[in-house]
Amino acid sequence: MGLPLRSATNRLILSWCIIVLGALGSYLLTRQYLPMLFWLLGHFLSQLSIARLDQPFRPQEGRWKQVIPGFLAGGALLVVLIATQLITRPTMGWRGFLHLTDLPLNVWGSMLSLVPLAIGCWLISLRQIQLVQAYFPDRSVRLLLLIAYSFSMALVAYLPLLELRFLPLFLSLIIYLFSLDIYLENERTSMTWLLVWLLLISFLIAAFSYQRSLVIDQQTHQAIAQDIVRTGAPDSTRQYHLEFQWDTLSPVSAPELLSEELRNIPAGTGTSYNTKERNDWVYRQQNGQDYVIVGRKVAGFRPPLALTSVLFLFGLTYCLCLRGFAWWLGYPLDKWLLPLFGPSSLKIRVQLSFFVLALVALLLVGGFTIDFFKDQPAFLSSWLEQLLSLYVFLLLIAGALGIFLANSISDPIVQIGKKLGDTQLQNNEPLQWSREDEIGKLVANYNQMIVDLDKSAAKLAATERESAWREMAKQVAHEIKNPLTPMKLQLQQLLRLEKEDPERAREWSKRVAGSIIEQIDGLALIATEFSSFARLPEANATTFDLRTLAQSAYDLHSAGKSSDQLALELPATPTWVHADKDQLLRVLNNLIRNADQALHEQKAPRINIRLEAPLDGFHELTISDNGTGIPQHIQSKIFQPNFTTKSSGMGLGLAMCKAIIEQAEGTIDFETVLGEGTVFRVRLPVVATKVTP
């Protein structure tokens, strides 16, 4: 567990204390203010962006406002490249190098300060691309916009103060913006994306920095060539940290060593001549006959690859430390949908373990190598660079292997978790797993569990059906038996009177006949309710406008009522639903009749039928009254099949309504306040357009 910092302010203060300590360390290492500024700016941008990431956006009026986020996303990458240009100036100690050890320690402090800035700018870009996706959901349109963004922003390469080239900058912007767009549409917490982003940013910074070192190297060669032209030899006071070679060529020797293109450069000018092995500056003297060549050996792609590897490893270490500090300070990591962060999972823990072990192994191998070859510095520098590049390659393979293993371990568990979340009483799909390992046993146990669950559900359903029909039969028998006793007594009384007093018997016969007919009508009502409830599964669903049904129910019940007693509110647009129209009309009639019966004690009775426009994919129909309300102790029994508060009937009305609504994949519920009234709410799924059933 992290620190128990309950206050966000305390957490923020402690975070910035740690950040400021890191900035002071950067200044002590470089003795420059610029790296310290980049360190602080990077962390400020990170905190600012994480707080806004995934937040709802406010729609902007006007296309030009919707276009701005794309320029901000690309501008964040330009900030990183401009910061790299400022760091790699000769005044900051940057220079040409053959090995990484040729760069002084303060330069490394400056380079590593770019990593937090790059991460902060990446988070800024991420939020801006989220806005671009929200404003332009069509992917083809969005991709064209990203290309337009890249092209227009790459034009800054022609500004005199920026030492950038148009084509590399254009391609870098396209790759950067496209990868952001793709990343946001995938699993954002995957460690794969962490490797991709670190490689991309490290390569861009390393390539641009190495290009700058070649330019500085070339400028140094030009200065040395001018010294040779003036004095016939390099100026001994000019200190250069790399070994270089120089030579002067006469008109006789020049054709043997220089190509015709190099020999034909204008007099008094020079040009660079680069090959896989060398980087030379060729200068043609004012007389047009003699040439000066100054240059040194180069190591091909090894220096930029080694620089990429160092930046990548530092970036990975920095991200791991960042996660550790965020956990220690108690930040809500599960809400940050970013690589290394997000909800805690077994997959992330396995992947983290792989990377931590790989980094520890690198430190151990590097330490042993330095100790073993400490007496051979030239070989050690070359060997360490090759080891770094190889190790990063192996780290990527190990990372990919760790991600694959983590997925292979966690995916079945995730599938089982999803299946368990979707488990029903019956009709559950089994999982497939081909290997007979620990996960295979877990899958087999799950599959056996759902088989047993199906059997238990079938037995339970049969038991419930039997119990329900038994209770229903008892209720029917009770409702039928209740009127039979008084009917029998009345007939017996009538027979006795017929023998004793025929005149009086004729008078009683009319009264007895009326009473018996009334009781028979009650029995017929019971039979009708029971028959209707039993026929519910036989639904004939069609697609119709719910407004017409509400209007029909209103017309039926509005006879003899004023608009104040029974009101109807309908939306202006059609409300299509897919259900059994006759059964749904029965639901409305039942609810309106119940509301009407709840108003017998009200001086100003009022029933309101309201159909609202679709909300969250459902039409909502409410029937409200200002009656006495439903008492608390019977609210939980309202939808039970044999529960009623009336003196007649079986209490199947609301149970029937609930069954009809659920059969149409809708819901029915109610809200009630004693003494104020009740609102029954029916929600039915929206059908977008009228379709043929």
Protein Blocks (a to p, Z undefined) as FASTA:
>chain_A
ZZddfbfklmmmmmmmmmmmmmmmmmmmnopaklmmmmmmmmmmmmmmmmmgopacddde
hjklmmmmmmmmmmmmmmmmmmmmmmmgfklopacdfbfklpcfklmmmmmmmmmmmmmm
mmmmmmmmmmmmmmmmplklmmmmmmmmmmmmmmmmmpmklccdfklmmmmmmmmmmmmm
mmmmmcfkbmklmmmmmmmmmmmmmmmmmmmmmmmmmmmmmmmmmmmmmnopacfklccf
bdcddddddfklmmmmpcfklmmpcehiacddddfkbccdddddfkomaccddddddehj
mmmmmmmmmmmmmmmmmmmmmmmmmmmnopafklmccehiajddfklmmmmmmmmmmmmm
mmmmmmmmmmmmmmmmmlmmmmmmmmmmmmmmmmmmmmmmmmmmmmmmmmmmmmmmmmmm
mpcfbhpacdddfbdcfklmmmmmmmmmmmmmmmmmmmmmmmmmmmmmmmmmmmmmmmmm
mmmmmmmmmmmmmmmmmmmmmmlmmmmmmmmmmmmmmmmmmmmmmmmmmmmmmmmmmccd
ddddfklmmmmmmmmmmgopafklpccdddfbdcdddddfklmmmmmmmmmmmmmmmmmm
pfbgcddddddddeehiacdddddfbebjafklmmmmmpmkbcfbfgdjhlmmmmmmmmm
mmnopacdddddehkaccddddddddfbacdZZ
